[in-house]
């Protein structure tokens, strides 16, 4: 069957509520706009649930966590769960502190997609905190990750040179976009909100995660810039130019 994820996003223009971090919020909003979705970044605890109720998906990110942002996330997550609104959660830095790990374990029971790098995901079912910063990579055991996904009844996405995605029954690896993406803050956050856009229009959670990874990979692989600043701008342009046909051509379907 022909992949129509891009045209679905562009035609439906889903509202994605993003409670992300201030370092990358602007890039996340522009990425969603470029792919055809509508971002909203409301994070006050007194309005976050009300905003989530209006959205088609919720994207959470604990990169710059504060007490107010955490309360807003909890309020929005409760609303999403009550109203069958899909949620993607980025466990940023979960392997770096006990506090982040505790929040990530709590949220991992209530979301559709659990996203992070290898250290972050492994820390959710391993007691020691063994990461160093939010960009730590690391080895992961696929069998353990599949069992974790099955136990959580969620899709787990491990981002890296290849994105690994599993729902506990099936698994896939998607080639990364470009080595330059490692030098640009927010690429993982962008993948997280693109997951939100895909979840908003695709009920198959595994497929939504796969499509999101393919979209980000395709945009990255077609950038010609060889410096991080110009690459960052061109990446948004490539998302803006993306069509279903281009996505198929780039990924060699």
Backbone torsions as a table, in degrees:
resi	resn	phi	psi	omega
1	UNK	NA	137.4	-178.4
2	UNK	-65.5	135.6	177.5
3	UNK	-75.0	123.8	-178.9
4	UNK	-122.6	24.3	-172.9
5	UNK	-61.8	-41.3	-177.3
6	UNK	-66.5	-45.5	-180.0
7	UNK	-65.7	-32.7	176.4
8	UNK	-63.8	-45.6	179.2
9	UNK	-63.5	-44.9	-176.9
10	UNK	-67.5	-34.5	-178.5
11	UNK	-80.8	-37.8	-177.4
12	UNK	-85.6	-22.7	179.0
13	UNK	46.1	58.0	-175.2
14	UNK	-65.4	144.0	173.9
15	UNK	-84.0	120.2	-179.9
16	UNK	-112.1	116.4	178.3
17	UNK	-84.2	117.8	-177.8
18	UNK	-113.1	117.3	168.0
19	UNK	-106.9	89.0	-173.3
20	UNK	-110.2	-157.0	179.9
21	UNK	-112.6	154.8	-171.9
22	UNK	-65.8	-20.5	179.5
23	UNK	-65.0	-35.6	-170.8
24	UNK	-122.0	4.7	-174.2
25	UNK	-58.2	-41.4	-178.5
26	UNK	-64.2	-44.0	178.7
27	UNK	-64.9	-39.2	179.2
28	UNK	-63.6	-43.0	179.6
29	UNK	-63.8	-44.5	-179.4
30	UNK	-66.9	-36.0	177.8
31	UNK	-64.4	-42.7	178.6
32	UNK	-64.8	-43.1	177.9
33	UNK	-62.0	-40.5	-177.9
34	UNK	-64.3	-34.3	-178.2
35	UNK	-86.6	-8.8	175.4
36	UNK	109.8	-0.8	178.3
37	UNK	-89.2	174.1	179.2
38	UNK	-119.2	114.9	-179.8
39	UNK	-88.4	149.1	167.8
40	UNK	-139.9	135.5	-170.4
41	UNK	-116.4	39.2	-177.5
42	UNK	-73.1	125.3	-177.4
43	UNK	-134.4	15.2	174.2
44	UNK	-80.0	132.9	-176.6
45	UNK	-57.7	-25.9	-177.3
46	UNK	-80.6	-11.2	-179.9
47	UNK	-126.7	-11.1	-170.9
48	UNK	-60.1	-42.1	-179.5
49	UNK	-65.7	-40.4	179.3
50	UNK	-62.6	-39.9	177.6
51	UNK	-67.8	-43.1	179.3
52	UNK	-59.2	-37.8	-179.4
53	UNK	-59.1	-29.3	-179.3
54	UNK	-86.0	-12.2	-172.1
55	UNK	-89.7	162.8	176.1
56	UNK	-95.3	-14.3	177.0
57	UNK	-160.6	157.5	179.3
58	UNK	-123.7	129.7	178.3
59	UNK	-119.2	119.4	-177.4
60	UNK	-111.4	146.3	-176.8
61	UNK	-151.4	124.5	-176.7
62	UNK	-101.5	29.1	-178.7
63	UNK	-58.9	-43.4	178.7
64	UNK	-125.5	77.4	-172.2
65	UNK	-82.0	138.2	173.7
66	UNK	-133.8	168.9	179.7
67	UNK	-61.5	-44.8	-179.8
68	UNK	-65.4	-42.4	-179.4
69	UNK	-65.9	-37.8	178.5
70	UNK	-64.7	-42.9	178.2
71	UNK	-63.8	-41.4	178.1
72	UNK	-61.2	-41.5	178.3
73	UNK	-62.5	-44.4	-179.8
74	UNK	-63.9	-41.6	178.5
75	UNK	-63.3	-44.3	-179.9
76	UNK	-67.5	-39.5	-179.7
77	UNK	-64.3	-40.5	177.1
78	UNK	-62.0	-43.6	178.7
79	UNK	-63.2	-44.4	-179.4
80	UNK	-61.6	-44.7	-179.4
81	UNK	-64.1	-38.1	-179.8
82	UNK	-69.2	-28.4	-172.6
83	UNK	-113.7	17.8	176.4
84	UNK	55.3	39.1	175.4
85	UNK	-93.7	123.5	-175.7
86	UNK	-67.4	147.2	-175.9
87	UNK	-130.0	135.8	170.1
88	UNK	-115.3	136.1	-176.3
89	UNK	-125.5	126.9	178.1
90	UNK	-102.1	111.5	-175.6
91	UNK	-83.6	58.3	-174.8
92	UNK	-62.5	122.9	176.9
93	UNK	73.1	15.5	-177.1
94	UNK	-59.3	-26.3	-179.6
95	UNK	-88.7	-0.3	-172.9
96	UNK	-98.0	-22.2	179.7
97	UNK	-151.0	153.6	178.1
98	UNK	-62.3	-38.2	-179.1
99	UNK	-61.6	-49.1	-179.8
100	UNK	-65.7	-39.1	-179.8
101	UNK	-63.2	-41.5	-179.7
102	UNK	-61.9	-44.4	177.7
103	UNK	-62.4	-44.3	-177.1
104	UNK	-64.5	-41.0	177.1
105	UNK	-63.0	-42.4	178.3
106	UNK	-59.9	-49.2	-176.4
107	UNK	-71.1	-28.3	-174.9
108	UNK	-64.8	-15.5	177.5
109	UNK	-83.1	-8.1	-166.8
110	UNK	-127.9	15.2	-173.5
111	UNK	-127.1	164.7	-179.6
112	UNK	-85.8	-40.9	179.7
113	UNK	-126.6	129.0	175.0
114	UNK	-107.5	117.5	-175.0
115	UNK	-118.0	147.0	175.6
116	UNK	175.4	174.1	172.3
117	UNK	-81.0	-179.7	-173.7
118	UNK	-59.3	-46.9	-179.5
119	UNK	-61.8	-42.4	-178.1
120	UNK	-63.6	-45.6	-179.1
121	UNK	-68.4	-45.0	-179.8
122	UNK	-61.6	-31.7	-178.9
123	UNK	-67.5	-19.3	-178.4
124	UNK	-73.0	-18.5	175.8
125	UNK	-131.3	20.8	174.2
126	UNK	-130.7	129.2	-175.1
127	UNK	-58.5	-49.5	-175.4
128	UNK	-66.0	147.0	172.2
129	UNK	-96.3	110.5	-170.5
130	UNK	-120.2	15.0	177.8
131	UNK	-91.8	164.0	176.4
132	UNK	-135.6	91.9	-175.8
133	UNK	88.2	171.2	-174.0
134	UNK	-82.1	-10.0	-177.7
135	UNK	-99.9	9.5	-177.6
136	UNK	-63.9	133.9	176.7
137	UNK	-94.0	-125.3	174.1
138	UNK	118.6	164.4	179.7
139	UNK	-75.1	148.2	171.2
140	UNK	-141.3	150.0	-179.7
141	UNK	-92.6	113.3	-175.4
142	UNK	-60.9	-38.3	-179.6
143	UNK	-64.0	-41.8	178.1
144	UNK	-64.6	-40.7	-179.7
145	UNK	-66.5	-40.4	177.9
146	UNK	-63.1	-41.6	177.8
147	UNK	-64.7	-37.9	177.9
148	UNK	-63.3	-45.5	178.9
149	UNK	-61.2	-42.7	179.7
150	UNK	-63.4	-42.5	-179.4
151	UNK	-65.1	-37.3	-178.8
152	UNK	-85.3	-9.4	-176.0
153	UNK	54.0	46.7	-177.7
154	UNK	-141.5	166.5	171.5
155	UNK	-91.9	133.5	177.3
156	UNK	-108.5	131.0	178.8
157	UNK	-120.6	119.9	175.3
158	UNK	-106.2	113.5	-177.6
159	UNK	-87.6	148.8	-179.1
160	UNK	175.6	-155.7	177.0
161	UNK	-58.6	-33.6	167.3
162	UNK	-126.8	133.6	175.0
163	UNK	-80.8	127.9	177.5
164	UNK	-104.9	128.1	-175.5
165	UNK	-130.0	132.5	178.3
166	UNK	-149.8	149.0	171.9
167	UNK	-112.2	11.6	-179.1
168	UNK	95.1	-18.1	178.7
169	UNK	-113.3	-39.8	179.5
170	UNK	-126.2	159.6	-178.6
171	UNK	-148.1	154.8	179.3
172	UNK	-154.1	152.3	173.4
173	UNK	-119.1	132.2	179.2
174	UNK	-112.3	126.1	179.1
175	UNK	-58.5	143.5	179.5
176	UNK	-69.7	170.4	-176.4
177	UNK	-82.1	-63.4	-176.4
178	UNK	-155.8	147.2	178.4
179	UNK	-63.2	-27.2	-179.9
180	UNK	-64.3	-25.8	-178.1
181	UNK	-60.1	-24.9	176.7
182	UNK	-65.7	-23.9	-175.9
183	UNK	-92.7	5.5	-176.9
184	UNK	-121.8	119.7	178.7
185	UNK	-68.7	141.7	174.3
186	UNK	100.5	-4.8	-179.3
187	UNK	-65.1	-38.8	176.4
188	UNK	-66.7	-37.0	178.1
189	UNK	-65.9	-38.7	176.8
190	UNK	-63.3	-43.3	177.2
191	UNK	-58.2	-39.1	-179.5
192	UNK	-61.7	-47.1	-178.2
193	UNK	-73.8	-29.5	174.0
194	UNK	-65.8	-35.0	171.7
195	UNK	-57.1	-42.1	178.4
196	UNK	-60.3	-43.3	179.0
197	UNK	-63.4	-40.9	179.2
198	UNK	-68.5	-40.5	177.4
199	UNK	-61.5	-32.0	-177.3
200	UNK	-66.5	-25.4	-175.7
201	UNK	-119.0	-4.3	-177.3
202	UNK	-129.7	116.2	-175.9
203	UNK	-75.9	-22.7	177.2
204	UNK	-78.9	106.8	-172.0
205	UNK	-64.6	-40.9	178.6
206	UNK	-61.1	-44.0	179.3
207	UNK	-64.3	-40.0	-179.9
208	UNK	-61.6	-43.9	178.2
209	UNK	-63.9	-42.2	178.6
210	UNK	-61.2	-47.2	-179.7
211	UNK	-61.2	-42.3	-179.5
212	UNK	-61.0	-44.3	178.5
213	UNK	-62.6	-41.5	179.8
214	UNK	-65.4	-38.2	179.6
215	UNK	-64.0	-49.5	-179.2
216	UNK	-65.4	-41.1	178.3
217	UNK	-62.0	-45.1	-178.7
218	UNK	-62.6	-43.5	179.4
219	UNK	-63.5	-41.3	179.9
220	UNK	-67.9	-40.6	-176.7
221	UNK	-70.9	-22.0	-178.4
222	UNK	-96.5	0.6	176.0
223	UNK	-75.3	137.3	179.3
224	UNK	-99.0	-14.4	-177.3
225	UNK	-62.1	143.5	-179.6
226	UNK	-115.3	13.0	175.7
227	UNK	-129.2	147.8	-170.4
228	UNK	-62.0	-39.0	-177.5
229	UNK	-67.0	-48.1	179.0
230	UNK	-70.7	-32.5	177.0
231	UNK	-61.9	-43.2	-178.5
232	UNK	-57.3	-44.0	179.2
233	UNK	-69.4	-43.9	-178.6
234	UNK	-65.0	-33.7	179.6
235	UNK	-58.3	-45.0	178.4
236	UNK	-63.4	-40.4	177.2
237	UNK	-59.7	-41.3	-179.0
238	UNK	-66.6	-35.5	173.9
239	UNK	-63.6	-41.6	-179.3
240	UNK	-62.7	-36.5	-177.4
241	UNK	-82.7	-12.7	-171.0
242	UNK	-66.5	137.5	172.6
243	UNK	-129.0	170.1	176.7
244	UNK	-60.8	-40.5	-179.8
245	UNK	-64.6	-43.7	178.8
246	UNK	-64.6	-39.1	179.2
247	UNK	-61.4	-41.8	177.7
248	UNK	-64.7	-43.9	-178.9
249	UNK	-64.3	-45.2	-177.1
250	UNK	-65.3	-42.9	-175.9
251	UNK	-88.4	-2.6	175.1
252	UNK	66.6	38.9	179.3
253	UNK	-64.3	NA	NA
